[in-house]
Amino acid sequence: MHRFEHAGGQVSVKSAAEQTGLSVRQFERRFRDAVGIPPKLFCRMQRFQRVFRAIESSGADWVGAAVRCGYFDQAHLIRDFREFSGKTPTALLAQESDLARHFVRSPAMSHLSYTSATTSV
């Protein structure tokens, strides 16, 4: 989990499984049991949060930030945006000028990745 967080979701599940000595399937089961969601969804959430951090810290544009954070294109970001926020970026930005504060917390206090200190995956 910490490796996924540190890499902003840009680590493959296969490489994480290999590093732990587990099969991909066994790693996915253990991760889901420990964290509550599949590792791929966790990585998508980390990548999505990273875009907001990039925009907030550098004032970059959406497309540039998305590409730097591991999205292949703008459509890829919009798909995740719709799934995690329920709206398109344009619709949400029209309603909320300080959008990033809804998705970004300090990395040490991320509500999407907080688990007890005894959990290790």
Secondary structure by P-SEA (a helix, b strand, c coil): caaaaaacccccaaaaaaaacccaaaaaaaaaaaccccaaaaaaaaaaaaaaaaaaaccccaaaaaaaaccccaaaaaaaaaaaccccaaaaaaccccccccccccccccccccccccccc
